[in-house]
Amino acid sequence: MSVTINDNYLLLQDNYLFVDVARKLENFQNENPDKNVIKMGIGDVTKPLPKTVVEAFKKAVDEMGEANSFRGYGPEQGYSFLAESIIKNDFKPRDVNINTDEVFISDGAKCDTGNIQEIFGLNNKICVSDPVYPVYVDTNLMAGRGGSITENGTYSSITYMSCTEKNNFIPELPKKSVDLIYLCLPNNPTGTTLNKDQLTKFVEFAKKNNSIILFDAAYESFIREDDVPHSIYEIDGAKEVAIEFRSFSKTAGFTGTRCAYTIVPKELYGLSSDGKKVSLNKLWNRRQTTKFNGVSYPVQKAAEATYSPKGKKEIQENIDYYMENAKIIRKGLSDLCLNVYGGVNSPYIWVKTPKNMKSWDFFDLLLNEANIVGTPGSGFGLSGEGYLRLTAFNTLENTKEAMDRMSKIKL
Ligand SMILES: *Cc1c(COP(=O)(O)O)cnc(C)c1O
C-alpha cells in the first residue's frame, strides 16, 4: 500500500437525509400498499421544458449535424450570444452593469458554488447560514477549511449563522472575522429571503471586513415581493465584494439539461501570500479554462431561448403554477395554526413542528396519518431541528389533496 487519500474526505458526514426518507417511505408503502402517498419532499422541478426551449434545443442539434454549421469546442466561458442575453435580460433591467467577460457560463450552480473555493487560500474562514445547502460546507471540508468535527456535528473552523423563528430567519452578522460568506437567497431549505435593507447590511459588513460574499441566487425567479433584490449587485458597491451564482435549473426546468452561470466582477480582488492584489475574475477564468471545456452548444441555445418573449411567457406560467401550490400549502398549514415560513418568494415552505416535536417525529406523523412525505429540517443543520420542509413541485391536484388530508389529522 502506498497510495494515500485526501484525509479531508474523512471529515465529511454521510448525508443520510434523503436515503432515510426513502427507506421510511418504502417501509410504509410495503405495509400499506393501498395508500396513495403524496411526495412533498421533491427538490426538483416537475414541469417539462417549455416548447420554445425544446425547439431551439432541437434546431441547434440539427446544426451540429450539418457540415456548414457544425461546431467543435466553444469558448470555455460560454458563447457570447448567451452571455449577452443574460446581461440584457437579467441585469440591465435592474440597472446592474455587467460585462460579458464577467459572465462564466457553466453546467451548474452546484459545481460553481462547489468549485469557487479553489481560487481562495486555505486559511480563509468560511461562514454559512444554518440550516444550509450542504455543498458549501462539504466542498470546503474537502479542501481542508473545516477544522475538526465537534460534538454536535458542526466544524470548528466554520462560522454558522443560525436562522430560526427567533430571528425571523434573518442571519445575524458574524461576530468573528470571516472571509468567505455564503448566502443562498431566496433560501433553500427555509424558503425565506432578505429584503434590500437586510442584504445591504451584509454588503456593508463585507466591505468593512474585506470579506467576499458568495451569493447563490438559484431561486431568483421565484421572487414576488418588490423589496427583495433579485441580484446582490442591486446593492450599491456589491460588485466590489460579491460573486453571484445563477442557474437555469429551477428557473426554466434545466435540472436535467444543465446550464448555469456565475458572475465574477472585475472589481474583485484577493491577496496573494506576498500581499499583492490579484483579480478574482482572472483566477476564475484560469480555473475554468484549465478544468472546464464549456457547455454544449445546443444547451446554450436552449438557455438563450428562455429569454425570447415566448420562452419567458412559458417559463413564467410554470413558475406561477408552482407558486400557486406554494400559496395553497401556506394557507393550508396556517389554517391548522402551524407557523409557516417561506413559500412567498420561493417554492419551499418551512413549517415549525407542532408542540415542539422533533423534525423526524413530525415527518413520521405526516407519513402515517396523512400519507404525506416532507423533508425533516434537522437534515439541513442544527438549527433545522423542529422544522419540516415541504415543496411546491408536486401537481396542483396532489397539493390540494395533501392539504385536505392534513386538515383532518389531529396535531
Ligand atoms: C437547485 C439548487 C442549485 C442549482 O444547481 P444546478 O447545479 O444549477 O442544478 C443551486 N443552489 C441551490 C441552493 C439549489 O437548491
The ligand as an SDF file (V2000), in Angstrom:
LIG
                    3D

 15 15  0  0  0  0  0  0  0  0999 V2000
  -31.0310   23.5700   -7.0720 C   0  0  0  0  0  0  0  0  0  0  0  0
  -30.0060   24.4470   -6.4770 C   0  0  0  0  0  0  0  0  0  0  0  0
  -28.9620   24.9500   -7.2460 C   0  0  0  0  0  0  0  0  0  0  0  0
  -28.8870   24.6770   -8.7260 C   0  0  0  0  0  0  0  0  0  0  0  0
  -27.9330   23.7480   -9.0220 O   0  0  0  0  0  0  0  0  0  0  0  0
  -27.6700   23.3120  -10.5230 P   0  0  0  0  0  0  0  0  0  0  0  0
  -26.3710   22.5960  -10.4020 O   0  0  0  0  0  0  0  0  0  0  0  0
  -27.5530   24.5680  -11.3460 O   0  0  0  0  0  0  0  0  0  0  0  0
  -28.7890   22.4340  -10.9690 O   0  0  0  0  0  0  0  0  0  0  0  0
  -28.0260   25.7790   -6.6510 C   0  0  0  0  0  0  0  0  0  0  0  0
  -28.1290   26.1140   -5.3540 N   0  0  0  0  0  0  0  0  0  0  0  0
  -29.1280   25.6710   -4.5850 C   0  0  0  0  0  0  0  0  0  0  0  0
  -29.2190   26.1050   -3.1800 C   0  0  0  0  0  0  0  0  0  0  0  0
  -30.0950   24.8080   -5.1180 C   0  0  0  0  0  0  0  0  0  0  0  0
  -31.0840   24.3520   -4.3390 O   0  0  0  0  0  0  0  0  0  0  0  0
  1  2  1  0
  2  3  1  0
  2 14  2  0
  3  4  1  0
  3 10  2  0
  4  5  1  0
  5  6  1  0
  6  7  2  0
  6  8  1  0
  6  9  1  0
 10 11  1  0
 11 12  2  0
 12 13  1  0
 12 14  1  0
 14 15  1  0
M  END
$$$$
